[in-house]
Amino acid sequence: MRRILLICATAALVMLPAAASAGAAGRPAHGFLVVRKASGDGGPNGRPVVTVGVQGFVLGSVSAKDEAQIEIYHLPGAGAPQAHGLDVSAHGVRWHGHAGVKYSGSGFRFRAINGWYRVVVRGSGVYLFAGGHGSVWLRGSTFDPRGDGSYALNGGRALSLPTRLLKLPLGRS
C-alpha cells in the first residue's frame, strides 16, 4: 500500500508543473506602459496624447503646473475609477454606450484598477503607468517633438512620443 501511495505522489509531483504551465499558456501575457511628461497639441481639448485600452490597471498623475483632461471608461464589473487633488473636476461621459468619468484640472492623481478600461489622455504634464493586456495609441506634439515626453513599453528603453499616431500592443495574446 505504501509503495502505491509513493508512486502516486511521485507521479503527481512530476505532472503538476506541466499542468500548471498548460493552464497559463491559454492566458495572455501582461505588459507594461510608462509615459512621462506627455504633452500634445491643443491642450486639454486637443487630440489625445495617449489612449490605453487595457484589461488590468492604469495609474497616473497630472503635474501642478500643467493642465490635462483624462477620460476613463469602464465595463460593468470593473472597479470604479478615482481621482484626487485640489484642482480636479469630474463629469460623467459616455463612449459607444460605455459609462465613464472625465477628470479635468491640474495637480491631481487618477487610478483605475482591476477591470477593462479605456483611458484617453489630453493636455500636458501627464505621467501614466498601465499594466495588463490590450492596446496603446500614442501621439506627441508636432510643434515640440523633443519636449513632448517619452514612453517605454514592456521594460524597453524610453523613446520620445511619436509625432504620428502609433498603435502598439500591450502584452501578448
GIKA-V609648 format. One line per field, one symbol per residue. ss: DSSP state (H for helix, E for strand, C for the rest). psi: psi as a letter, one per 40 degrees, with the letter a starting at -180 (. if undefined). A space follows every 50 residues. Layout:
ss: ???
psi: ???
This chain:
ss: CHHHHHHHHHHHHHHHHHHHHHHHHCCCECEEEEEEEEECCCHHHCCCCE EEEEEEEEEEEECCCCCEEEEEEECCCCCCCEEEEEEEEEEEEEECCEEE EEEEEEEEEEEEEEEEEEEEEEEEEEEEEEEEEEEEEECCCCCCCCCCCE EEECCCCCEECCCCCEEEEECEC
psi: dddddddddddddddddddddddddeiiiiiihhhhfhhiieaeeaihdh hhhihbihiiihideihihhhhiiiieiihiiihidghihihiihfehii hhhiaifiiiihhgahihhhhiaifhhihiiaibihhihahedgdeeeai ihhfeiihiihidihhhiihai.
